[in-house]
Amino acid sequence: MKLNILCIGDIVGRPGRRILADRLKPLVKELSIDCVIANAENAAGGSGLTGQIYTKLLRYGVNLITLGDHTYRKRDIIQTLETEENIVRPANFSEHAAGKGFAVYKTNKGPVVAVVSLIGRLFMRPADCPYNAIDRILPQLKQKCDLVIVDFHAEATSEKVAMGYHLDGKVSCCFGTHTHIPTADEKILPKGTAYITDIGMTGSHDSVLGRGTESVLKSFRTRMPVPFEIATGDVKMDAILVTVDSNNKQAERIERISMDAESQDSVNYDSDDGKPEYFNNSF
């Protein structure tokens, strides 16, 4: 059986949420998508996720949510991580950290899709070995799902490429997130795993990784604390569409998707974002 899986790059703030609200359901219908996976670690005010936004993303049509280095930036997401079954934090965080490293979703066609989140260790905060984490998890998933998708949230392209080859033939797709810049290296690896180094970003592309250009430039030039405001221009949704044969678990196709917002919206924050972290000099 063929399954179409849409994987959406890092959602940044209100602009990223708005385009999902407007365009995701029509896209799911148009492309006969069976499962939607989205990285939402920047969905609330540009850093972190809240329980309220989590609920809205599900209403927009997202089935499985992954996170990354900003997993715990908003404290109220901890309860969601501990109680809900379709949201994951990186599996190579401490075993004592709130949340789960994998989640599953049963498609309307029947096959079950699992998603695993991993975080890189090069140029990132300390974390356990992602290779050991995924090797430990995959045997657990054999009886729980029909195919596995991995979101590798990492900075270094070399680390992402290496993970792709490590997982070739073991999972149906390994995609990268975190750098917010889409790469043009989508491919099917020799043993049947779909791979791309980074999906890109769902948010303002007239920006520096979703943040206002002037504030980021000021921060880089002065090294002083500067508010990283959410940008609102040229909003796009970056994603990949992967077609997988659920019988042999191999990918048959991987395609990059970049969609423009239906209309321009100059509002960069709303009540869902909570209090923006105005002096957060990190992406």
C-alpha positions in Angstrom: 0.0 0.0 0.0 1.3 3.5 -0.9 1.3 6.1 1.8 1.8 9.9 1.2 3.5 11.5 4.2 3.9 15.3 4.4 6.8 16.5 6.7 6.7 20.3 7.5 9.8 22.3 8.4 10.1 24.4 11.6 7.0 26.5 12.2 8.1 30.0 13.3 5.6 32.0 15.3 2.2 33.4 14.2 3.1 33.7 10.5 4.0 30.0 10.3 0.8 29.0 12.2 -1.3 31.2 10.0 -0.2 29.6 6.7 -0.9 26.2 8.1 -4.4 27.3 9.2 -5.1 28.6 5.6 -3.3 26.1 3.4 -2.7 22.7 5.1 -6.1 21.1 4.8 -6.6 21.9 1.1 -3.1 20.6 0.4 -3.8 17.3 2.3 -6.9 16.9 0.1 -5.1 17.8 -3.1 -2.2 15.5 -2.6 -4.0 12.7 -0.9 -1.8 12.9 2.1 -2.2 10.2 4.7 -0.1 11.6 7.6 1.2 15.1 8.4 4.3 15.5 10.6 5.4 19.0 11.7 8.3 20.4 13.7 6.8 23.0 16.1 9.6 23.9 18.4 9.5 27.6 17.3 5.7 27.9 17.0 5.0 30.0 20.1 6.5 33.5 19.7 9.4 32.0 17.7 10.7 29.8 20.5 9.0 26.9 22.1 5.4 25.5 22.0 2.4 26.0 24.3 -0.5 23.6 24.9 -2.9 25.9 23.3 -0.9 26.1 20.1 -0.4 22.4 20.1 -4.2 21.9 20.1 -4.6 24.4 17.2 -1.9 22.7 15.1 -3.9 19.4 15.4 -7.0 21.3 14.3 -5.2 22.7 11.3 -4.5 19.1 10.2 -1.1 18.1 11.8 -1.1 14.5 13.0 2.3 14.2 14.7 4.5 17.0 16.2 8.2 17.0 16.8 10.3 19.3 18.8 14.0 20.2 19.3 16.4 22.2 21.4 13.7 24.7 22.4 11.4 21.9 23.6 11.0 23.3 27.2 11.2 27.0 26.4 7.5 27.3 27.3 6.8 25.7 30.7 3.2 24.8 30.0 4.2 22.4 27.3 5.5 19.9 29.9 2.0 18.8 30.8 1.2 18.2 27.2 4.4 16.2 26.7 3.5 14.0 29.6 -0.1 13.4 28.7 -0.5 13.4 24.9 0.5 10.6 22.6 1.2 12.4 19.3 4.0 14.8 20.3 7.7 14.0 20.8 10.8 15.6 22.2 14.3 14.4 21.1 14.8 10.8 22.1 18.4 11.4 23.1 17.4 13.9 25.8 17.9 12.5 29.3 15.6 9.5 30.1 14.3 11.6 33.0 13.2 14.5 30.8 9.5 15.0 30.3 8.0 13.6 27.2 8.5 10.7 24.8 11.0 10.0 22.0 8.6 8.5 19.6 4.9 8.6 18.8 2.6 6.7 16.4 -0.4 7.6 14.2 -2.8 5.2 12.6 -3.7 6.4 9.1 -7.2 6.2 7.6 -5.8 3.5 5.2 -4.8 1.3 8.2 -0.9 1.4 8.3 0.6 3.0 11.4 3.3 5.7 11.0 5.8 6.2 13.8 7.9 9.4 14.2 11.1 9.6 16.2 12.8 12.9 17.1 16.6 13.1 17.6 18.9 16.0 18.3 22.4 16.6 17.1 25.5 17.1 19.2 27.7 19.3 17.0 27.4 23.0 17.9 24.4 22.1 20.1 23.8 21.8 23.8 24.9 18.5 25.4 22.7 15.5 24.6 23.1 11.7 24.7 24.3 9.9 21.6 21.6 10.0 18.9 22.9 6.8 17.2 22.6 4.8 20.4 19.1 6.3 21.0 17.7 5.4 17.6 19.3 1.9 17.8 17.6 1.3 21.1 14.2 2.6 19.9 13.9 0.8 16.5 13.5 -2.7 18.0 10.7 -1.3 20.3 8.8 0.0 17.2 8.7 -3.3 15.2 5.4 -4.4 16.8 4.0 -0.9 17.1 4.1 0.5 13.5 4.4 -0.2 9.8 7.0 2.4 9.0 9.3 4.9 10.8 10.0 8.5 10.1 13.0 10.3 11.8 13.3 14.1 12.4 17.0 14.8 13.1 17.2 18.3 14.6 20.8 19.2 14.1 23.1 22.1 13.1 25.9 20.4 11.2 25.1 19.1 7.7 27.8 16.4 8.1 26.1 15.0 11.2 22.8 14.9 9.4 24.2 13.2 6.3 25.9 10.6 8.5 22.7 9.9 10.3 20.9 9.4 7.0 23.4 6.7 6.0 23.2 5.1 9.5 19.4 4.8 9.1 19.4 3.8 5.4 17.2 0.7 5.1 16.2 0.9 8.8 13.6 3.7 8.5 11.4 5.0 5.6 12.6 8.6 5.9 15.2 10.7 7.7 14.7 14.4 7.4 16.6 17.3 8.9 15.3 20.3 10.7 16.7 23.2 12.8 18.7 25.3 10.3 15.5 26.7 8.7 17.2 26.7 5.2 15.9 24.1 2.7 18.6 22.0 1.1 18.5 20.7 -2.4 19.8 17.2 -1.7 16.6 15.2 -1.4 17.1 11.6 -2.5 16.4 8.0 -2.0 19.4 6.4 -0.4 20.7 3.0 -1.7 18.7 0.8 0.7 15.4 2.7 0.3 15.4 5.5 2.9 14.2 9.0 1.7 16.6 11.7 2.9 17.0 15.4 3.0 19.5 17.4 5.1 17.0 20.2 6.0 13.3 20.7 5.1 13.4 24.4 5.7 11.1 26.7 7.5 7.4 27.6 7.8 7.3 31.3 8.4 8.6 34.6 7.1 11.3 34.1 4.4 12.0 37.9 4.2 13.9 37.5 7.5 16.9 35.9 9.2 15.5 32.4 10.0 12.1 33.9 10.7 13.3 36.9 12.8 13.5 40.5 11.8 16.6 41.3 9.8 17.4 44.6 11.5 17.3 43.2 15.0 19.5 40.2 14.1 22.0 42.4 12.3 22.2 44.6 15.3 22.8 41.6 17.5 25.6 40.3 15.3 27.3 43.7 14.9 27.1 44.8 18.6 26.9 41.5 20.5 24.4 43.3 22.7 21.1 41.8 23.9 18.5 42.7 21.2 14.9 41.7 20.8 14.5 39.1 18.0 11.1 40.1 16.7 9.2 37.7 14.5 9.2 38.8 10.8 6.1 38.8 8.7 7.2 39.2 5.0 7.1 36.6 2.3 5.5 33.8 4.4 6.0 30.3 3.0 5.5 26.7 4.1 8.5 24.5 3.4 7.9 20.7 3.4 8.6 17.4 1.8 6.2 14.9 0.4 7.4 11.3 0.8 5.7 8.3 -0.8 6.3 5.0 1.0 5.3 1.4 0.2 4.0 0.2 3.6 4.7 -3.4 2.5 8.4 -3.2 2.2 8.8 0.1 4.2 10.9 1.7 1.4 10.4 5.2 0.0 9.5 5.5 -3.6 9.6 9.3 -3.9 10.7 12.4 -2.1 9.7 15.9 -3.3 10.4 19.3 -1.9 7.3 21.6 -1.5 7.4 25.4 -1.0 4.0 27.2 -0.8 3.3 30.9 -0.5 0.8 32.3 2.0 -2.6 33.2 0.5 -2.4 36.8 1.7 0.0 39.1 3.5 -0.5 39.7 7.3 1.6 42.2 9.1 0.7 40.9 12.6 3.7 39.1 14.1 2.3 38.1 17.6 -1.1 37.3 19.0 -2.4 36.1 22.4 -1.5 32.5 21.6 2.2 33.4 21.6 2.2 34.4 25.3 4.7 37.0 26.4 7.4 37.1 23.6 11.0 36.6 24.9 12.2 39.9 23.7 15.8 39.4 24.7 16.3 35.9 23.4 19.4 36.1 21.2 19.1 32.5 19.9 17.3 30.8 17.1 
